[in-house]
Amino acid sequence: MSDSTLPALLLKRGEDRRLRAGHLWVFSNEIDVAKTPLTGFAAGDAVRILDAGDRPLGTGYVNPSTLIAARLVDRGGHALDASLLVHRLNVALSLRERRYPGAPFYRLAFGESDGLPGLVLDRFGDVIVGQTTTAGMERLKPQVEDAVRKVLDPSAMIWKNDAGARALEALPSEVGVAFGTVDGPLRVEEGGLVFELDALGGQKTGWFYDQRANRDQLAPWVGGGAKVLDLFSYVGAWGLRAAAFGAGEVTCVDGSQPAVDAVRRHAALNGFSDRVDAVCADAFEFLKDARAERRRWDLVIVDPPAFIKKRKDLREGTLAYRRINEMAMQVLERDGLLVSCSCSHHMSRDALLREINAGARHLDRQVQVLQVLQQGPDHPVQAAIPETEYLKGYICRVLPS
């Protein structure tokens, strides 16, 4: 369907400024519903987006039932079809191949940052795992599959469509193989290590590629036999990377027994069973008990799931970040290191450091920031879309005052 045949979605006067500055979202209160009623559209309909003077801004898709009522996909007026998707995937692939030559393990498409709002694609060698989070991209699933075949020709593709964000768009939770055959676990290689993941039952799309570059930064801090505590460890990426860099003793803690079992399998697979242990426990309770037992570690990694999923969770979630970091400092050696991260979009970088420092001051300690952490280059930040920057973190030295 060409641009000229698509129905129009007209914005109110002045509401085109953010789009012209590079953003891709249109909120429901920015639409001229007198001229283009949202009730005239179905969720996922492709539209031409026009400013108040009928000047075209591009093509996109609409959902009349959500706060973000439309998303701009193409400024040139091209149809939302496999051809456009092939072009976007080729542009995205060129970045990843430059950054990870010969290593096909990365996030291939990162939503708005790669001009594909509502779509995430992760690459695990010859298998692609995809996730759609909007009604508009859900409509385009067959075209996405065609584009993936044309650009990469993988042996299989999986749709891991069980993200909570889908509920906001009234999309069902579903997981399955789009094409090809998946006979066993996904395989991912990172830092010379090998991990095997549950292709259909793992968290999100299976692997947290966004932290890979940050895990690389452990090297100078854990060599020489350091004792490392990896909280919210999932399948052990942080902890095993620390062991590979020379940590002498690593304790991984996660509240999921399957994740803990995976840590142990990965430790055996990579030859670290003698140095890596895994415990199934709530991180807060583990730290409480460890403090009572006077256990200490040279480096503690705090990489929790998002404590602040919605703005209404800001106060409670902020307190949780302070508590977990303060408790982590209580089990650090006297001149210990804290790796602290947040993937909550609503927790700003400054706010995270403020809570780390508040926890330190409550313990009469001081914090030196050694390195600033952010999401990796396969999760690029779109300069005009602050929402694409979500991961932030610090490597800190914690000292007595």
Residue pairs with C-beta under 8 A, 6 or more apart in sequence:
1 46
1 79
1 80
1 81
2 79
3 48
3 56
3 59
3 77
3 78
3 79
4 48
6 46
6 47
6 48
6 59
7 36
7 40
7 41
7 45
7 47
7 48
8 36
8 47
8 48
8 49
8 50
9 26
9 31
9 36
9 41
9 47
9 48
9 49
9 50
9 60
9 62
9 70
10 31
10 32
10 35
10 36
10 50
10 51
10 52
10 54
11 19
11 26
11 30
11 31
11 32
11 49
11 50
11 51
11 52
11 57
12 30
12 31
12 32
12 52
13 52
14 52
15 26
15 30
15 31
15 51
15 52
16 51
16 52
16 57
18 25
19 26
19 49
19 57
19 58
19 72
20 57
21 384
22 382
22 383
22 384
22 385
23 384
23 385
24 60
24 71
24 72
24 73
24 112
24 117
24 385
25 68
25 70
25 71
25 72
25 117
25 385
26 49
26 60
26 68
26 69
26 70
26 71
26 72
27 67
27 68
27 69
28 38
28 64
28 66
28 67
28 68
28 69
30 69
31 38
31 69
31 70
32 52
38 62
38 64
38 69
39 64
41 47
41 62
41 64
42 64
43 62
43 63
43 64
43 65
43 135
43 136
43 169
43 170
44 61
44 62
44 63
44 134
44 135
44 136
44 138
44 139
45 61
45 62
45 136
46 59
46 60
46 61
46 62
46 79
46 80
46 136
46 139
47 59
47 60
47 61
47 62
47 70
48 56
48 58
48 59
48 77
49 56
49 57
49 58
49 59
49 60
49 70
49 72
50 56
50 57
51 57
56 77
57 72
57 75
58 72
58 73
58 74
58 75
58 76
58 77
59 72
59 73
59 74
59 77
59 78
59 79
59 80
60 70
60 71
60 72
60 73
60 74
60 80
60 136
61 70
61 71
61 73
61 80
61 134
61 135
61 136
61 137
61 139
62 69
62 70
62 136
63 69
63 70
63 134
63 135
63 136
63 169
65 169
65 170
66 168
66 169
71 112
71 117
71 118
71 134
71 136
72 117
73 80
73 84
73 115
73 116
73 117
73 136
74 80
74 84
74 115
78 84
80 136
80 140
80 143
81 143
82 143
82 146
82 147
82 150
85 116
85 140
85 143
85 144
85 146
85 147
86 147
86 150
86 151
88 109
88 114
88 115
88 116
89 108
89 109
89 116
89 121
89 147
89 148
89 151
89 152
90 151
91 114
91 115
92 108
92 109
92 110
92 114
92 116
93 108
93 151
93 152
95 377
95 378
95 380
96 106
96 107
96 108
96 123
96 378
99 106
99 377
99 378
100 106
100 378
103 189
104 123
104 124
104 125
104 126
105 123
105 124
105 125
105 188
105 189
105 190
105 207
105 209
106 122
106 123
106 209
106 378
107 120
107 121
107 122
107 123
107 209
107 210
107 376
107 378
107 379
108 121
108 122
108 123
108 128
108 152
108 378
109 116
109 119
109 120
109 121
110 120
110 378
110 379
110 380
110 388
111 117
111 118
111 119
111 120
111 133
111 388
112 382
112 385
112 387
112 388
113 379
113 380
113 381
113 382
113 385
113 388
114 380
116 137
117 134
117 136
117 137
118 132
118 133
118 134
118 136
118 137
118 138
119 130
119 131
119 132
119 133
119 137
119 140
119 144
120 130
120 131
120 133
120 205
121 128
121 129
121 130
121 131
121 144
121 148
122 128
122 129
122 130
122 205
122 206
122 207
122 209
123 152
123 154
124 186
124 187
124 188
124 197
124 206
124 207
125 187
125 188
126 154
126 155
126 156
127 154
127 155
127 156
127 157
127 158
127 180
127 182
127 186
127 199
128 148
128 152
128 154
128 156
128 157
128 158
129 157
129 158
129 160
129 186
129 199
129 205
129 206
130 144
130 148
130 157
130 158
130 159
130 160
130 178
130 205
131 159
131 160
131 161
131 163
131 204
131 205
132 138
132 140
132 141
132 144
132 159
132 161
132 166
132 171
133 163
133 165
133 166
133 169
133 171
134 169
134 171
135 169
135 170
135 171
137 144
138 169
138 171
141 159
141 178
145 157
145 178
145 179
148 154
148 157
149 179
154 180
155 180
155 181
156 177
156 178
156 179
156 180
156 181
156 182
157 177
157 178
157 179
157 180
158 175
158 176
158 177
158 178
158 182
158 199
158 200
159 174
159 175
159 176
159 177
159 178
160 175
160 200
160 204
160 205
160 206
161 171
161 172
161 173
161 174
161 175
162 173
162 174
162 175
163 204
164 309
166 172
166 173
167 173
175 200
175 201
176 200
182 199
182 200
184 196
184 199
185 196
185 197
185 198
185 199
186 196
186 197
186 198
186 199
186 202
186 206
186 207
187 194
187 195
187 196
187 197
188 194
188 195
188 196
188 197
188 206
188 207
189 195
190 212
190 215
190 237
190 241
191 212
191 215
191 216
191 241
191 244
192 244
193 240
193 241
193 244
193 266
193 270
194 266
194 269
194 270
195 207
195 235
195 236
195 237
195 240
195 266
195 269
196 262
196 265
196 266
196 269
197 206
197 207
197 235
197 262
198 206
198 258
198 262
199 206
201 258
202 235
203 234
207 237
208 234
208 237
209 376
209 378
209 379
210 343
210 375
210 376
210 378
210 379
210 391
211 237
211 238
211 303
211 341
211 375
211 376
211 391
212 376
213 376
213 377
214 339
214 341
214 373
214 374
214 376
214 393
215 237
215 238
215 241
216 241
217 371
217 373
217 395
218 238
218 241
218 242
218 245
218 299
218 339
219 245
221 299
221 337
221 395
222 228
222 242
222 245
222 246
222 247
222 298
222 299
223 245
223 246
223 247
224 246
224 248
225 246
225 247
225 248
225 249
226 242
226 246
226 247
226 248
226 249
226 298
226 299
227 247
227 248
227 249
227 250
227 251
227 296
227 297
227 298
227 299
227 333
228 239
228 242
228 243
228 247
228 249
228 250
228 251
228 297
228 298
228 299
228 300
228 301
229 250
229 251
229 253
229 290
229 297
229 299
229 300
229 301
229 328
229 331
230 236
230 238
230 239
230 242
230 250
230 251
230 252
230 253
230 301
230 303
231 253
231 283
231 286
231 287
231 300
231 301
231 302
231 303
231 304
231 324
231 328
232 253
232 254
232 255
232 283
232 302
232 303
232 304
232 305
233 239
233 252
233 253
233 254
233 259
233 260
233 263
233 278
233 301
234 254
234 256
234 259
234 262
235 259
235 262
235 263
235 266
236 252
236 262
236 263
236 266
236 267
236 276
236 278
238 252
238 301
238 303
238 339
239 250
239 251
239 252
239 263
239 276
239 301
240 250
240 263
240 266
240 267
240 270
240 272
240 276
242 250
242 299
242 301
243 250
243 267
243 270
243 272
243 275
243 276
244 270
244 272
247 275
247 299
248 275
249 275
249 277
250 272
250 275
250 276
250 277
251 277
251 278
251 279
251 297
252 260
252 263
252 276
252 277
252 278
252 279
253 278
253 279
253 281
253 283
253 286
254 260
254 263
254 278
254 279
254 280
254 281
255 280
255 281
255 282
255 283
256 280
257 280
260 278
260 279
260 280
261 278
263 276
263 278
264 273
264 276
264 278
267 273
267 275
267 276
267 278
279 286
283 302
283 304
283 324
284 323
284 324
284 327
287 324
287 327
287 328
287 330
287 331
288 327
290 331
291 327
291 330
291 331
295 331
296 331
296 332
296 333
296 336
297 331
297 332
297 333
297 336
298 332
298 333
298 336
298 337
299 332
299 336
299 337
299 338
299 339
300 328
300 329
300 331
300 332
300 336
300 337
300 338
300 339
301 339
302 324
302 325
302 328
302 338
302 339
302 340
302 341
303 339
303 341
303 393
304 320
304 324
304 341
304 342
305 343
306 317
306 342
306 343
306 344
306 345
307 313
307 316
307 317
307 318
307 320
307 321
307 342
307 344
307 347
308 314
308 317
308 318
308 344
308 345
308 346
308 347
309 317
309 344
310 346
311 346
313 346
314 346
314 347
317 344
317 346
317 347
318 347
318 351
318 355
321 342
321 344
321 347
321 352
321 355
322 355
322 356
322 358
322 359
323 359
325 338
325 340
325 355
325 356
325 359
326 358
326 359
326 360
326 362
326 363
328 338
328 340
329 336
329 338
329 359
329 360
329 363
329 365
329 398
330 363
332 338
332 398
334 399
334 400
335 397
335 398
335 399
336 397
336 398
337 370
337 395
337 396
337 397
337 398
338 356
338 367
338 394
338 395
338 396
338 397
338 398
339 373
339 393
339 394
339 395
339 396
340 352
340 356
340 393
340 394
340 396
341 373
341 391
341 392
341 393
342 352
342 391
342 392
342 393
343 390
343 391
344 390
345 387
345 389
345 390
347 392
348 392
349 372
349 392
352 392
352 393
352 394
353 369
353 394
356 367
356 394
356 396
357 367
360 366
360 367
360 398
364 400
364 401
365 398
365 399
365 400
365 401
366 398
366 399
366 400
366 401
367 396
367 397
367 398
367 399
368 396
368 397
368 399
369 394
369 395
369 396
370 394
370 395
370 396
370 397
371 394
371 395
372 392
372 393
372 394
373 391
373 392
373 393
373 394
373 395
374 381
374 389
374 391
374 392
374 393
375 381
375 389
375 390
375 391
379 391
380 388
381 388
381 389
382 388
